[in-house]
Amino acid sequence: MNQSKLEISVVICTYNRALYLPAALESLYNQNINKDCFEVIVVNNNSSDDTETVCNHFISLHRDAHFIYLNEPNQGASFARNTGAAIAQSPLLCFMDDDAIAYPDYLSLIIHFFKSNPDTGGLGGRIVPKYIPSEPVWMSHFVSSLVGNFDYSKEICEFSPNKYPLESNMIVKREDFHLVNGFNTALPGVKGTLRIGGEGKEFFLKLKALGKTIYYHPGIIVDHIVETKKLTPEYMYRVASGIGRGEKVRTQTLGTSAYLSKIIEYFFKLGAAVILGLGYILQGRPAKTMPVIQFRIDALKGLLGY
């Protein structure tokens, strides 16, 4: 592989997703660009399943592409993403989840966008949840963000000041990644059964603070596998409270006033969730009511440290 030809490095952090990882890797192998243009770096973050065997087997069968496998012993997506980025050789870093499936033109659209828009400091795309076997009747637009649903705009646009790409479909220039020292490991993402989220939010807010422009492109798409049997109240609590827990870490770093402002904001959002829930009842869709309200309750619990 001639490293000088590389245009983009895809970093996939994986944790106990041996069942779905091959589809993610196959989707990247089947991209509609020359295989000399990209590399895929798979970072195993202490998986207890047969992830290592699955990865090594895939690499052995696809030697005409550049797939790299390595381990990161420190638990948490931020550690793993930083480890993958540290060995990346291309000018662009793309971060994708281990249970995501990239569309065939995924990488070509990313490369073209950065070439056509040299001012781009970061880029995010659409994430489409693929529910297995089907979408739960209680799922709503306001709760689906917890399982990765992301459809920010129908057109290419710049993210508004407090909006940013989601972690399972985000791209940044390698030089800008290192400019902000990568992802904050105090916001590791999933760490065992504990979740301290918001690493992507903090990352892109730091880039914006440096004057970088972050764009959204609706054509840059990945499907995201969602097993509905795993969407238990306990799981949803971990995800929602992890958002609040991450915001507690982030805002307390900024100061007491920032943290208190976030608490007020979360109480306001809880009130809005109650109104939304009542609206679902009036629409004859009561199953969607409590999940919307519980989301905001759980996020508030995380923010308050419960």
Secondary structure, DSSP 8 states (H G I E B T S, - for coil): --GGG--EEEEEEESS-TTTHHHHHHHHHT-SS-GGGEEEEEEE-S-SSSHHHHHHHHHHH-TTSEEEEEE--S-SHHHHHHHHHHH--SSEEEEEETTEEE-TTHHHHHHHHHHH-TTEEEEEEEEEEEEES---TT--HHHHGGGT-B---SS-EE--TT----TTEEEEEHHHHHHTTSS-TTS-EEETTEEE--HHHHHHHHHHHTT-EEEEEEEEEEEEEEEGGG--HHHHHHHHHHHHHHHHHHHHHH-HHHHHHHHHHHHHHHHHHHHHHHHHHHTT-GGGHHHHHHHHHHHHHHHHT-
